């Protein structure tokens, strides 16, 4: 009998709230099926099952807070004893939430080498997780008067509980006292970054790259495209980083249990800054095998689902190297902090126009400064230099595959 347990969706995660079951007892599931939605400090995330068989029993109920590693369901048949949950159920179970499509949200700025991507503007409908909507409906609480503390101001279960404590079961409770809407996410980010700097011996190498040829190539590729189909410079950056990581395997993988395990594929993490603060870094899967158009499509998809709070658990944990960028404007250089258990992070500054020597002549050229943060337990300056050289080659050479 297989045990489907609460997965760890990041180094900073201790527990998660079960928002929705997408399976029922008796259903047949396969590896990779999305079976539940879990709410964490970084929003609602779809989690996949890596067991196959019939669902024997659901051990956790909607609305329950479950620690990482605690069993959620039993899959398959057998004589194994039924496991016990690590923590007692939190007394705030809600009925199965209605099937509501996530409403549009405000634009976010992608830091993973992405310029702002056009998208729908904020809808008038109040944004809330399915579990929060169900809880508010149960208590007859109007969502319009509640200030959300989830990613991008989304209303989460805790906001409903605070509103109930403040105004009882009133139909339109007074909003909770002003709080930092990103406080919980900031705590999670702080915990992960503190752990990274405490346990990973970072070192940094920077290189300024002439990207004028890449910018000219991008203009040519976009010349006959509709605005919605145009490629962004960020897609070129992400693809170049993925190809460089494939060429430098000691920078692509996970360091766990005092052992570095290089990854057979490149799952490039894309750092996405949420509007109003907060950060997520889901992965573009098999980024080294994608062309430019495929890379752009994958990035748009990730941004859209990050905006809607519908990222998948595998995307949050599978990253083997991360790209973080300041987009089209901002500082010209940045040194990032590695996301454990990864061993490298590529920081890309905003493009700048600088005087540059070309064939003995000084010309105005677009340049970027790329800073590689690497784990000294696995790499040294030689490997890091090889990565930066490969990155430049793939970014500036149109003939590169």
Phi, psi and omega in degrees: 000128179270145179252120175268113186250161176298117182281158171274121183257022179159157183296341183264000186270131176250326178204173178212155178262124178289114183267322186202135168269133177253010176226168177223163178302133181097346178290152173261131181236154178240163178301132179093354178291139173283121187243344183202163173241129182240136178262125178240185178295343180256014176112185180277132184229133176281132180245141182262160178256138178245024169245157178234142179141196181269139178287111182281320183197142172265121186264346180237148181254157179301134182095353183275138174272121186238127178294155175301132179092347179283145183291139177252325183202160174252132182234128181093170182255158179163179183258009181296143180295151179290125180287157177257145175294144180293323183240148178292150180300140175280129186286066175212036179297141180239156176295161181305124184294151179294157181280089184245128177289138180300129179291159178298156182229170180295156178301147173244158176260124182274124181267344181283058179064036181235131170282165179305132183258130181302141181199176181293148177282169183298124178285160181288340181292135180296135183269127180206153177289157179304319181295322179293321178296317181295319180295318179296321178295320180297322183265004183054047178256132179278125182289339185298333183266012186248135176267119183284144178247006178277184179304132181058029176078016178292137178284128180243177184304317182300327179294322179294317180297319179294322179295322179294318179296326183284318187237012181065225182259027181297151184291324180231086182291152175290138180305148177298158177305148182305130178225166176287114184296344181251016187302312183293319178294322178297321177298318180294316179296317180300319180296316181293317182291320178298318178297318181298311182291332180283327188252340183254122176282092182289145160220157190232138170231137181237152177211135176265129188239133174284114184250016183301319180296322178293320179294321178295318179297319179298318179297320179295318181295327184269353189304319185252017181261151172291152182308323182287345182255002184286148177278149175254153179302329179301328178294323177294320180294313182297318180293319178297320179295320180294317179292323177293322178294324177295325180282342182234078188297339179287352177255003186233102180159199184233141175252109183221139178060037180065021179226134175268130178243104178296145182269140179288340178230165179255112173254099189277114176293139182243105181288121182241119177273123180278148182297132181088001179113163181099157188211137170230156182221066177290162186257141166276112187288137179050048184295334181287347181259004184261144171279181183297314181295321179293322178296317179297318180296319179295321179293317178299318180297316180297317180298316181299315182283331174295322178295325182269357181069037182233041173285158180260152182302319181296325179292332181277343185240347188273351184305135180251343173200148185239142175249128178231130185222157178267006178076211185276348181219158180125198182294153183275354178208150176212141174249117186268176177247131184294138175275109178294145008268018177293169183237007180203150175218134180259116178258127184241122178281169180289143178302141179229149172266121184225152173293132186220142181273120179232118181053041176082359180243145178272125181228154171284126183224150171281131179225158171229153174253121180253128180240121179261122171265126184229155180272117184288348175289339185244326187232164170227189185300330182295311179296320180296321178294321177298320179297312182297323178294318179294320178301313180298317181299313182289334180281325190255350183255107182300333183282350180292139182292000000 
